[in-house]
Amino acid sequence: MSSSTELAWFKSSYSGTQGDNCIEVAVTEQAVHVRDSKDVSRPALAVGREGWGRFVRHIAGE
C-alpha cells in the first residue's frame, strides 16, 4: 500500500475558503483514504471503496 505522502490528496468542493475543519481524500484501487487537513502528519483512515460508497449514500440521505 502507498504511504499517505505518495497519495493524491484533494479537498471536497464543499470545503470553505478558510481552510479549517476540512478533510482530504485520496482514492486508490483498493480504498478511499481520509485525513484531517489541519494535521496531515497523523495517520489517515482507509476505508474500502464499497464501504465508502455506503457511507456517502447514507450521508446524502439515500
PDB file as gemmi writes it, atoms N, CA and C in Angstrom:
CRYST1    1.000    1.000    1.000  90.00  90.00  90.00 P 1                      
ATOM      1  N   MET A   1       0.834  -1.175   0.000  1.00  0.00           N  
ATOM      2  CA  MET A   1       0.000   0.000   0.000  1.00  0.00           C  
ATOM      3  C   MET A   1       0.883   1.244   0.000  1.00  0.00           C  
ATOM      4  N   SER A   2       0.406   2.313  -0.614  1.00  0.00           N  
ATOM      5  CA  SER A   2       1.149   3.565  -0.680  1.00  0.00           C  
ATOM      6  C   SER A   2       1.138   4.256   0.666  1.00  0.00           C  
ATOM      7  N   SER A   3       2.207   4.998   0.945  1.00  0.00           N  
ATOM      8  CA  SER A   3       2.201   5.816   2.144  1.00  0.00           C  
ATOM      9  C   SER A   3       1.332   7.039   1.883  1.00  0.00           C  
ATOM     10  N   SER A   4       0.896   7.696   2.943  1.00  0.00           N  
ATOM     11  CA  SER A   4      -0.016   8.826   2.766  1.00  0.00           C  
ATOM     12  C   SER A   4       0.637   9.983   2.027  1.00  0.00           C  
ATOM     13  N   THR A   5       1.950  10.057   2.020  1.00  0.00           N  
ATOM     14  CA  THR A   5       2.613  11.130   1.287  1.00  0.00           C  
ATOM     15  C   THR A   5       2.653  10.856  -0.209  1.00  0.00           C  
ATOM     16  N   GLU A   6       2.478   9.613  -0.629  1.00  0.00           N  
ATOM     17  CA  GLU A   6       2.503   9.257  -2.042  1.00  0.00           C  
ATOM     18  C   GLU A   6       1.127   9.337  -2.694  1.00  0.00           C  
ATOM     19  N   LEU A   7       0.083   9.525  -1.904  1.00  0.00           N  
ATOM     20  CA  LEU A   7      -1.272   9.557  -2.426  1.00  0.00           C  
ATOM     21  C   LEU A   7      -1.604  10.939  -2.987  1.00  0.00           C  
ATOM     22  N   ALA A   8      -2.544  10.991  -3.917  1.00  0.00           N  
ATOM     23  CA  ALA A   8      -3.004  12.254  -4.499  1.00  0.00           C  
ATOM     24  C   ALA A   8      -4.199  12.759  -3.687  1.00  0.00           C  
ATOM     25  N   TRP A   9      -3.947  13.626  -2.728  1.00  0.00           N  
ATOM     26  CA  TRP A   9      -4.973  14.122  -1.816  1.00  0.00           C  
ATOM     27  C   TRP A   9      -5.720  15.295  -2.425  1.00  0.00           C  
ATOM     28  N   PHE A  10      -7.029  15.380  -2.131  1.00  0.00           N  
ATOM     29  CA  PHE A  10      -7.809  16.545  -2.550  1.00  0.00           C  
ATOM     30  C   PHE A  10      -8.859  16.852  -1.490  1.00  0.00           C  
ATOM     31  N   LYS A  11      -9.274  18.124  -1.451  1.00  0.00           N  
ATOM     32  CA  LYS A  11     -10.316  18.563  -0.524  1.00  0.00           C  
ATOM     33  C   LYS A  11     -11.641  18.588  -1.255  1.00  0.00           C  
ATOM     34  N   SER A  12     -12.692  18.436  -0.511  1.00  0.00           N  
ATOM     35  CA  SER A  12     -14.037  18.498  -1.062  1.00  0.00           C  
ATOM     36  C   SER A  12     -14.312  19.875  -1.633  1.00  0.00           C  
ATOM     37  N   SER A  13     -15.115  19.914  -2.679  1.00  0.00           N  
ATOM     38  CA  SER A  13     -15.534  21.199  -3.237  1.00  0.00           C  
ATOM     39  C   SER A  13     -16.442  21.940  -2.259  1.00  0.00           C  
ATOM     40  N   TYR A  14     -16.949  21.239  -1.242  1.00  0.00           N  
ATOM     41  CA  TYR A  14     -17.779  21.862  -0.217  1.00  0.00           C  
ATOM     42  C   TYR A  14     -16.944  22.489   0.896  1.00  0.00           C  
ATOM     43  N   SER A  15     -15.639  22.285   0.896  1.00  0.00           N  
ATOM     44  CA  SER A  15     -14.784  22.867   1.921  1.00  0.00           C  
ATOM     45  C   SER A  15     -14.770  24.381   1.766  1.00  0.00           C  
ATOM     46  N   GLY A  16     -14.790  25.055   2.872  1.00  0.00           N  
ATOM     47  CA  GLY A  16     -14.785  26.514   2.842  1.00  0.00           C  
ATOM     48  C   GLY A  16     -13.439  27.075   2.441  1.00  0.00           C  
ATOM     49  N   THR A  17     -13.391  28.352   2.229  1.00  0.00           N  
ATOM     50  CA  THR A  17     -12.147  29.021   1.836  1.00  0.00           C  
ATOM     51  C   THR A  17     -11.255  29.318   3.029  1.00  0.00           C  
ATOM     52  N   GLN A  18     -11.766  29.149   4.253  1.00  0.00           N  
ATOM     53  CA  GLN A  18     -10.984  29.421   5.450  1.00  0.00           C  
ATOM     54  C   GLN A  18      -9.894  28.376   5.680  1.00  0.00           C  
ATOM     55  N   GLY A  19     -10.068  27.174   5.151  1.00  0.00           N  
ATOM     56  CA  GLY A  19      -9.064  26.133   5.297  1.00  0.00           C  
ATOM     57  C   GLY A  19      -9.141  25.356   6.597  1.00  0.00           C  
ATOM     58  N   ASP A  20     -10.135  25.661   7.427  1.00  0.00           N  
ATOM     59  CA  ASP A  20     -10.253  24.932   8.686  1.00  0.00           C  
ATOM     60  C   ASP A  20     -11.381  23.902   8.600  1.00  0.00           C  
ATOM     61  N   ASN A  21     -11.325  22.929   9.465  1.00  0.00           N  
ATOM     62  CA  ASN A  21     -12.364  21.897   9.552  1.00  0.00           C  
ATOM     63  C   ASN A  21     -12.600  21.177   8.222  1.00  0.00           C  
ATOM     64  N   CYS A  22     -11.538  20.840   7.541  1.00  0.00           N  
ATOM     65  CA  CYS A  22     -11.655  20.136   6.264  1.00  0.00           C  
ATOM     66  C   CYS A  22     -11.052  18.742   6.378  1.00  0.00           C  
ATOM     67  N   ILE A  23     -11.533  17.874   5.546  1.00  0.00           N  
ATOM     68  CA  ILE A  23     -10.876  16.595   5.385  1.00  0.00           C  
ATOM     69  C   ILE A  23     -10.325  16.535   3.969  1.00  0.00           C  
ATOM     70  N   GLU A  24      -9.333  15.713   3.796  1.00  0.00           N  
ATOM     71  CA  GLU A  24      -8.782  15.450   2.475  1.00  0.00           C  
ATOM     72  C   GLU A  24      -8.996  13.981   2.174  1.00  0.00           C  
ATOM     73  N   VAL A  25      -9.189  13.683   0.912  1.00  0.00           N  
ATOM     74  CA  VAL A  25      -9.483  12.327   0.471  1.00  0.00           C  
ATOM     75  C   VAL A  25      -8.519  11.948  -0.642  1.00  0.00           C  
ATOM     76  N   ALA A  26      -8.086  10.707  -0.643  1.00  0.00           N  
ATOM     77  CA  ALA A  26      -7.267  10.151  -1.724  1.00  0.00           C  
ATOM     78  C   ALA A  26      -7.867   8.794  -2.080  1.00  0.00           C  
ATOM     79  N   VAL A  27      -8.072   8.563  -3.355  1.00  0.00           N  
ATOM     80  CA  VAL A  27      -8.721   7.336  -3.813  1.00  0.00           C  
ATOM     81  C   VAL A  27      -7.692   6.452  -4.509  1.00  0.00           C  
ATOM     82  N   THR A  28      -7.661   5.191  -4.110  1.00  0.00           N  
ATOM     83  CA  THR A  28      -6.828   4.198  -4.782  1.00  0.00           C  
ATOM     84  C   THR A  28      -7.746   3.072  -5.263  1.00  0.00           C  
ATOM     85  N   GLU A  29      -7.174   2.126  -5.943  1.00  0.00           N  
ATOM     86  CA  GLU A  29      -7.966   0.992  -6.422  1.00  0.00           C  
ATOM     87  C   GLU A  29      -8.565   0.195  -5.267  1.00  0.00           C  
ATOM     88  N   GLN A  30      -7.854   0.115  -4.158  1.00  0.00           N  
ATOM     89  CA  GLN A  30      -8.286  -0.712  -3.040  1.00  0.00           C  
ATOM     90  C   GLN A  30      -9.116   0.029  -1.998  1.00  0.00           C  
ATOM     91  N   ALA A  31      -8.900   1.329  -1.830  1.00  0.00           N  
ATOM     92  CA  ALA A  31      -9.517   2.024  -0.698  1.00  0.00           C  
ATOM     93  C   ALA A  31      -9.655   3.518  -0.951  1.00  0.00           C  
ATOM     94  N   VAL A  32     -10.438   4.139  -0.076  1.00  0.00           N  
ATOM     95  CA  VAL A  32     -10.525   5.592  -0.003  1.00  0.00           C  
ATOM     96  C   VAL A  32      -9.853   5.982   1.312  1.00  0.00           C  
ATOM     97  N   HIS A  33      -8.894   6.878   1.223  1.00  0.00           N  
ATOM     98  CA  HIS A  33      -8.133   7.318   2.383  1.00  0.00           C  
ATOM     99  C   HIS A  33      -8.632   8.699   2.785  1.00  0.00           C  
ATOM    100  N   VAL A  34      -8.791   8.915   4.100  1.00  0.00           N  
ATOM    101  CA  VAL A  34      -9.321  10.169   4.622  1.00  0.00           C  
ATOM    102  C   VAL A  34      -8.370  10.665   5.698  1.00  0.00           C  
ATOM    103  N   ARG A  35      -8.076  11.981   5.665  1.00  0.00           N  
ATOM    104  CA  ARG A  35      -7.219  12.552   6.707  1.00  0.00           C  
ATOM    105  C   ARG A  35      -7.680  13.965   7.039  1.00  0.00           C  
ATOM    106  N   ASP A  36      -7.253  14.444   8.182  1.00  0.00           N  
ATOM    107  CA  ASP A  36      -7.542  15.797   8.653  1.00  0.00           C  
ATOM    108  C   ASP A  36      -6.590  16.757   7.950  1.00  0.00           C  
ATOM    109  N   SER A  37      -7.121  17.750   7.264  1.00  0.00           N  
ATOM    110  CA  SER A  37      -6.267  18.664   6.511  1.00  0.00           C  
ATOM    111  C   SER A  37      -5.422  19.560   7.419  1.00  0.00           C  
ATOM    112  N   LYS A  38      -5.827  19.715   8.679  1.00  0.00           N  
ATOM    113  CA  LYS A  38      -5.058  20.548   9.600  1.00  0.00           C  
ATOM    114  C   LYS A  38      -3.848  19.836  10.169  1.00  0.00           C  
ATOM    115  N   ASP A  39      -3.851  18.516  10.158  1.00  0.00           N  
ATOM    116  CA  ASP A  39      -2.756  17.756  10.752  1.00  0.00           C  
ATOM    117  C   ASP A  39      -2.464  16.534   9.879  1.00  0.00           C  
ATOM    118  N   VAL A  40      -1.807  16.756   8.772  1.00  0.00           N  
ATOM    119  CA  VAL A  40      -1.554  15.677   7.815  1.00  0.00           C  
ATOM    120  C   VAL A  40      -0.478  14.704   8.292  1.00  0.00           C  
ATOM    121  N   SER A  41       0.166  14.999   9.415  1.00  0.00           N  
ATOM    122  CA  SER A  41       1.162  14.071   9.953  1.00  0.00           C  
ATOM    123  C   SER A  41       0.508  12.894  10.680  1.00  0.00           C  
ATOM    124  N   ARG A  42      -0.752  13.040  11.040  1.00  0.00           N  
ATOM    125  CA  ARG A  42      -1.472  11.953  11.716  1.00  0.00           C  
ATOM    126  C   ARG A  42      -1.832  10.882  10.701  1.00  0.00           C  
ATOM    127  N   PRO A  43      -1.994   9.654  11.153  1.00  0.00           N  
ATOM    128  CA  PRO A  43      -2.350   8.566  10.224  1.00  0.00           C  
ATOM    129  C   PRO A  43      -3.706   8.817   9.551  1.00  0.00           C  
ATOM    130  N   ALA A  44      -3.798   8.402   8.305  1.00  0.00           N  
ATOM    131  CA  ALA A  44      -5.049   8.509   7.562  1.00  0.00           C  
ATOM    132  C   ALA A  44      -5.916   7.288   7.857  1.00  0.00           C  
ATOM    133  N   LEU A  45      -7.204   7.444   7.691  1.00  0.00           N  
ATOM    134  CA  LEU A  45      -8.159   6.354   7.803  1.00  0.00           C  
ATOM    135  C   LEU A  45      -8.366   5.784   6.409  1.00  0.00           C  
ATOM    136  N   ALA A  46      -8.273   4.477   6.262  1.00  0.00           N  
ATOM    137  CA  ALA A  46      -8.508   3.828   4.967  1.00  0.00           C  
ATOM    138  C   ALA A  46      -9.794   3.018   5.055  1.00  0.00           C  
ATOM    139  N   VAL A  47     -10.688   3.237   4.095  1.00  0.00           N  
ATOM    140  CA  VAL A  47     -11.981   2.568   4.050  1.00  0.00           C  
ATOM    141  C   VAL A  47     -12.111   1.897   2.694  1.00  0.00           C  
ATOM    142  N   GLY A  48     -12.606   0.678   2.661  1.00  0.00           N  
ATOM    143  CA  GLY A  48     -12.842   0.010   1.393  1.00  0.00           C  
ATOM    144  C   GLY A  48     -13.777   0.845   0.522  1.00  0.00           C  
ATOM    145  N   ARG A  49     -13.606   0.750  -0.790  1.00  0.00           N  
ATOM    146  CA  ARG A  49     -14.407   1.564  -1.700  1.00  0.00           C  
ATOM    147  C   ARG A  49     -15.901   1.291  -1.558  1.00  0.00           C  
ATOM    148  N   GLU A  50     -16.285   0.045  -1.344  1.00  0.00           N  
ATOM    149  CA  GLU A  50     -17.699  -0.283  -1.170  1.00  0.00           C  
ATOM    150  C   GLU A  50     -18.246   0.354   0.105  1.00  0.00           C  
ATOM    151  N   GLY A  51     -17.478   0.268   1.173  1.00  0.00           N  
ATOM    152  CA  GLY A  51     -17.890   0.880   2.433  1.00  0.00           C  
ATOM    153  C   GLY A  51     -17.991   2.394   2.327  1.00  0.00           C  
ATOM    154  N   TRP A  52     -17.056   2.998   1.605  1.00  0.00           N  
ATOM    155  CA  TRP A  52     -17.101   4.449   1.397  1.00  0.00           C  
ATOM    156  C   TRP A  52     -18.358   4.827   0.620  1.00  0.00           C  
ATOM    157  N   GLY A  53     -18.700   4.050  -0.388  1.00  0.00           N  
ATOM    158  CA  GLY A  53     -19.909   4.312  -1.164  1.00  0.00           C  
ATOM    159  C   GLY A  53     -21.159   4.262  -0.297  1.00  0.00           C  
ATOM    160  N   ARG A  54     -21.232   3.273   0.589  1.00  0.00           N  
ATOM    161  CA  ARG A  54     -22.375   3.176   1.511  1.00  0.00           C  
ATOM    162  C   ARG A  54     -22.421   4.388   2.440  1.00  0.00           C  
ATOM    163  N   PHE A  55     -21.272   4.800   2.941  1.00  0.00           N  
ATOM    164  CA  PHE A  55     -21.189   5.968   3.819  1.00  0.00           C  
ATOM    165  C   PHE A  55     -21.692   7.219   3.097  1.00  0.00           C  
ATOM    166  N   VAL A  56     -21.226   7.461   1.890  1.00  0.00           N  
ATOM    167  CA  VAL A  56     -21.632   8.653   1.134  1.00  0.00           C  
ATOM    168  C   VAL A  56     -23.142   8.622   0.845  1.00  0.00           C  
ATOM    169  N   ARG A  57     -23.656   7.469   0.457  1.00  0.00           N  
ATOM    170  CA  ARG A  57     -25.102   7.369   0.210  1.00  0.00           C  
ATOM    171  C   ARG A  57     -25.902   7.639   1.477  1.00  0.00           C  
ATOM    172  N   HIS A  58     -25.419   7.139   2.598  1.00  0.00           N  
ATOM    173  CA  HIS A  58     -26.091   7.374   3.875  1.00  0.00           C  
ATOM    174  C   HIS A  58     -26.107   8.860   4.214  1.00  0.00           C  
ATOM    175  N   ILE A  59     -24.971   9.508   4.102  1.00  0.00           N  
ATOM    176  CA  ILE A  59     -24.869  10.938   4.411  1.00  0.00           C  
ATOM    177  C   ILE A  59     -25.739  11.756   3.470  1.00  0.00           C  
ATOM    178  N   ALA A  60     -25.839  11.330   2.220  1.00  0.00           N  
ATOM    179  CA  ALA A  60     -26.659  12.042   1.231  1.00  0.00           C  
ATOM    180  C   ALA A  60     -28.149  11.814   1.469  1.00  0.00           C  
ATOM    181  N   GLY A  61     -28.487  10.899   2.369  1.00  0.00           N  
ATOM    182  CA  GLY A  61     -29.880  10.658   2.704  1.00  0.00           C  
ATOM    183  C   GLY A  61     -30.588   9.705   1.749  1.00  0.00           C  
ATOM    184  N   GLU A  62     -29.832   8.907   1.030  1.00  0.00           N  
ATOM    185  CA  GLU A  62     -30.448   7.956   0.099  1.00  0.00           C  
ATOM    186  C   GLU A  62     -30.801   6.659   0.790  1.00  0.00           C  
TER     187      GLU A  62                                                      
END                                                                             
